[in-house]
Amino acid sequence: MDPTDEAMLAAWRAGDRRAGEALFERHYEAIARFFRNKVSGDSSDLIQRTFLALIEAPQRFRGDASFRTYLFAVAHNVLSRYYRQRRRDGDRVDFLERVSVHDLSPSPPSILARRDEERLLLAALRRIPIEHQVVLELYFWEKMRAPELAQVLDLPEGTVRTRIRRAKQLLTRALRDAQEAPALIESTLSDLERWAAQIRGGLARAPEA
């Protein structure tokens, strides 16, 4: 049997570099997907920071949650710091209700979308507030539901369920507000889960700008 994430992390912290490399390879695509539609240009530094945090702050992971949700919680913190450091008013940036990735970085990343529906969905996600974008991308691409998302975001499960509903409403509004043909908008809205699944496979492997 393959070693568990927890066993590989313990070995890495004990000095086993190969265990760290194996852990990185196991979760690289998921973490790359997390940053891909939120950061323009090369996101490799943010990916590295996420994994290095596992060593630099080892006491934070005590096994209370799954390694996977802990890793995404670290990535979420790395993303928040990244955007706050880019703005003078970083401490006052409202990532929950006002500020979107599009507001902070209007140039979209070079993600290959095979269908117009995929392109439209990616753009709409970037136009809703960042915290809602995080929720929906983890929901669609990592198949996380409220209990796991609550661990990633460090929020009560009931709050997360409300946030999922709100995020879907905001996404629907962003899609309907898009300057696109009505038929394309309706096609995208009619099956968001399918379009999200088709996008998922190419996100981690998309070329960096």
N, C-alpha and C positions, 0 to 999 in steps of 0.2 A: 504493500500500500504506500501511496505517496505520503510524505509527512504533512501534517496539518500546517496551516498558516501560523498558528501559535507556536508550534514546535520550531518552524523555520525562523520565526522572529526571535525566539529565545536563543537559538544557535547563533544567529547573526549578532545579537547583543553580546554574546559570549566570545565573539571574535571570529566566527566562521563566515568569511567573506562569500564563499560559494552559496551559503544558505541565503544571504542577502540578495545575491544575484538571481537565485531561483525565485525568491519571493517577488522581486521586481518583475521578472518575466511573467510570472503567473498573473499579476494584477496590472501590468503595464497598459494593456488595451483599454481596460475599464477607466483608469485614471486619465489616460489620454483623451478618451471620449468625454469625460467630465469637463475638461478645459477647452475642448476643440471649438465649440460654438460660443464660447464666452470670452475668448482671448484672440485678438488678431495677431498674426505673425507666429513666431516660434514659441510654443508653450513648453518646450523641453525643460527650461529652468524651473518652471512651476511644478512640473512632474517630479523633477529631482528633489526639490524642496519638500514635497509631500513625503517621499520615501525617507529622506534624511531625517525628517522630524521623528520618525519611529525610533531612531537611535539617539537623537539629541535630547528628546524628552521621554525617555522610556517609562518613567513612573506613571505617565498618563494612561497607558493601556494596562488595565488590571484584569482583563478578561470578563468584565461585567457585561459587555456587549460582544457581538461577533467581531472578528477582526475586520471583516469587510465593511461593516457600518462604521467602525472606528477609522478605517483608512479614508473613507469618504468624508467623515467629519473633519479629518485633518486637511483634506483637499479643499473643503469648504472654507476653512479658516485661512488657508493659504491664498485662496481667491479673494476673500474679503480684504486681507492685508494688502494684496497686490493693488486693488483698486483704491483703497484708502491712501496708500502711499503716493498714488499718482495725482491726488487732488489736495490742494491746500486746505480745503474745508472737509477733509476726509472724515473727521470725527462726527460731522453733522450730515453726512450723505445718507439719505433714506433709501436703502436698497430694498425695502419691503413694499413701499407704496409709490415711490416716485421714480427712482433712477434705474434705467435699463442699461444693458450692455451697449445698445445702439447710442444712447446718450453719451457714454464714456468713450466709445470707440466706434465711430460710424462706419469705418471700413470693415466689411465682413471678412471672416477668414476664408481661405480658399478651400471650401468643402465641395466635393463633387456631388452634385445632385442629378440623378438620372432622369427624374421627372419634374415637371413644373410644380406639382403638388409638394414634392420634397423641398424644393427651393423656397416655396412660399411658406411652408411650415418652419423651416430653419430661420427665415427672416422674421416671422411673427414671434417666435420664441425670444429673439434678441430684442424685441420692442416691448416686452412686458417687464415689470420690475425684476431685478436680478434674483431676489429671493424666490419669487414665483417661478422664474425660469429654472432655477436649481431644482425646485420641487418637481416640476413637470419632466425635466430631462432624466432625473433619477427614476421617476415613475414610469416613463415610457421606455427608456433604454436599459435601465438596470432592474426593472420589474420590482421596484421597491414599493411597498404599501405602507400605510400609516405607522405600524409599529416600528419598522426599520427606519423610516424617515424621521420619526420622533427621536431615535437614537442619533442619527446623523446631525440633526438640527438642534438637539438638546432642548426639545420642547415637549409639552404634554401631548399625548396622542390625540386628544380631542381638538387641540389647537391645530395640529397638523391636518386632521381631516377637514377642518374648516379651510385651511390654506390650500389644500388640493382643489376643493370646490371653487374657491376664489380664483386660483391660477387657471383653471379650465375656462372660467368666465372671461378672464382677461385675454386669454389666448383666442377665444372665439371672437371677441371684440377686435383684437389686432388683425385677425384674418379678414373680418368683414370690412375693416377700414383700409385694407390694402388696395392699392391702385392696380387692381387686376380684374380680369374678366369675371363677371359673376359666376359663370359656369365653373371656372377653375376654383374659385373660393368655395363653392358648394361641394365640389368634388373632394377638396381637401378636408372640409369639415365633416363630410359624410363618413370618413373612415380614418380618423386620426391615428388609431393604434396601428393600422397597416402601414401608413406612410412613415410613421416613426420607426417601425420595425425595419423597413427597407433602408432608411437612413443609417440606422445603428451600425450595420456591418462595415460601412465605409468610413465612419468618423475617425477612428483611431489610426487608420492607414492613409488618410488624406494627406497630400503633400503640404508641408509648411510654406507659408508665404515667404 
